[in-house]
Amino acid sequence: MPLVPTLREILDALEGWYDPRWAESWDAVGLVCGDPDESVERIVLAVDAVPATVAEAVEANAGLLITHHPLLLTGVHGVPADNPKGALVHRMIRGGVAHYVAHTNADVAAPGVSDALAELLGLLECVPLDARPKQLDKLVVFVPEADAERLIDALAAAGAGQLGDYDRCAWTSLGTGTFRPGPAATPTLGRANEIEIVAEKRVEMVLARAARAAVLDALHAVHPYEQPAFDLCAMAELPGPLGTGRIGRLTEALPLAAFAEQVAAVLPGTSWGVRVAGDPRRSVRMVGVCGGAGGSLIETARSAGADVYVTADLRHHSALEAVTERGPSGMALIDAAHWATEAPWLGQVATRLRDTFGTTVNVTVSTRVTDPWALHLPSPTNRALR
C-alpha cells in the first residue's frame, strides 16, 4: 500500500508549482495553520476561505484546505476566537484542517490561474500578457578536482543548475590554481607563506536570482577552502514563461456576441454572469485573459494585439477608454465575476495533486459559489433619462 503523504510533502509539491518567492510583496501566501508532519488523506480546494468552505473541509474530515485567496491578507496581531477570521482559524485547528494559500504566486505560474481560464475558453498558443523576465545569475567557482561533484550536488540542492526540465546542470573544465596562504591563514592545502599549486575544476552553474543567498550559503558550507574563489554575474533578463495574464488565439474568428455567449456558457455560474463592452458584431480572434482583477492590464492586452480582453472587476473609465477613445485600435472587453475567472484553477491544482499522489489522497474541488453578489437585475432597456 502506498504511504499517505505528510502535509510537508504536499507543500513541497505545491511550492514547486507555485513558488512563494513569485508572490507580490504585499501578498500573504503559504501555510496559515497546520502541522507539516501530520499525514493528509483528504484535500478540499476552494477560491475563498469563508465559513461555508471551512465547514465543508471540516465536515469532510479533510486534512488540508487549499484556497487561492488569503484568509489573513492584512497584518494581524492575533486570531482570537471571537474575531470572524480568528474563529475560522480556530475551527480549522480544532477540526484538524491545515490551511494553505497560493495567490499571486499562482497567478504568475506556468501553468497558473490565467492558463486555466485560457484553456476553458479554448485559446491556443498562449503566452503571458505581462511576462516576468528571467532573472538569472551565473556562478563560476574553482574547487579541487576531488571535491567538484560534492560541491555541484550541494549547489544543485540549493537551487543552482535548473534549466527547464533539467536539474544539476553544470559545466566543468580542468585547470591549475595557485595561491600563497598568508601568516594568519589556516589553509586546507599548503602552508603559510609557501606557494601552492593545485589541480582544480572550474564549475559553472546558472541560478535564479532569488536563490542567490541560498546558493552562496551552500558554496561556503561545502567548499573545502577557507576562502573559495568564485565569480557571480547577473545575466541579461529575457522574457520567461512566468507572468500575469495570457494571450492566445481562437481556432476561428467569431463575432464578439457569439464569443461572449461561449464565455458565459463555460464559466462557473454566478448571478453576475458576464458584461460585454464593444460592438457585438466585431470579429474577435486574439483573446487576452486574466483571472481575477485584471484592469491594470487593459492597455497591455490591447498593445499585444488582443481583439477582446476577458477579466474581472473592470472600472468605468478604463473600460470606456478601451472601447471608445482608441477608435479603430480599440478593444472589446468582457467583464466576468472575479470568483468565476479564478475558480477554473482549482481543477488544474486538483489534477496535479492526483497525478502526483495518486489514490493516497482524496482531492475534492468545492462546488460552493463564494462570489458575494447574490442577484443581478437588468434595467429596462426602454427607460429614458428625465
C-alpha positions, 0 to 999 in steps of 0.5 A: 500500500502506498504511504499517505503523504505528510502535509510537508510533502504536499507543500513541497509539491505545491511550492514547486508549482507555485513558488512563494518567492513569485508572490507580490510583496504585499501578498500573504501566501503559504501555510496559515495553520497546520502541522507539516508532519501530520499525514493528509488523506483528504484535500478540499480546494476552494477560491475563498476561505469563508465559513461555508468552505471551512465547514465543508473541509471540516465536515469532510474530515479533510486534512488540508484546505487549499484556497487561492485567496488569503484568509489573513491578507492584512497584518494581524496581531492575533486570531482570537476566537471571537474575531470572524477570521480568528474563529475560522482559524480556530475551527480549522485547528480544532477540526484538524484542517491545515490551511494553505494559500497560493495567490499571486504566486499562482497567478504568475505560474506556468501553468497558473490561474490565467492558463486555466481560464485560457484553456476553458475558453479554448485559446491556443498558443498562449503566452503571458500578457505581462511576462516576468523576465528571467532573472538569472545569475551565473556562478563560476567557482574553482574547487579541487578536482576531488571535491567538484561533484560534492560541491555541484550536488550541494549547489544543485540542492540549493537551487543552482543548475535548473534549466527547464526540465533539467536539474544539476546542470553544470559545466566543468573544465580542468585547470591549475590554481595557485595561491600563497596562504598568508601568516594568519591563514589556516589553509586546507592545502599548503602552508603559510607563506609557501606557494601552492599549486593545485589541480582544480575544476572550474564549475559553472552553474546558472541560478535564479536570482532569488536563490542567490543567498541560498546558493552562496550559503551552500558554496561556503558550507561545502567548499573545502577552502577557507576562502573559495574563489568564485565569480557571480554575474547577473545575466541579461533578463529575457522574457520567461514563461512566468507572468500575469495574464495570457494571450492566445488565439481562437481556432476561428474568428467569431463575432464578439456576441457569439464569443461572449455567449461561449464565455458565459456558457463555460464559466462557473455560474454566478448571478453576475454572469458576464458584461460585454463592452464593444460592438457585438458584431466585431470579429474577435480572434486574439483573446487576452485573459486574466483571472481575477482583477485584471484592469491594470492590464487593459492597455497591455492586452490591447498593445499585444494585439488582443481583439477582446480582453476577458477579466474581472472587476473592470472600472468605468473609465478604463473600460470606456477608454478601451472601447471608445477613445482608441477608435479603430485600435480599440478593444472589446472587453468582457467583464466576468465575476472575479470568483468565476475567472479564478475558480477554473484553477482549482481543477488544474491544482486538483489534477496535479495533486492526483497525478502526483499522489495518486489514490493516497489522497482524496482531492475534492474541488468545492462546488460552493459559489463564494462570489458575494453578489447574490442577484443581478437585475437588468434595467429596462432597456426602454427607460429614458433619462428625465 
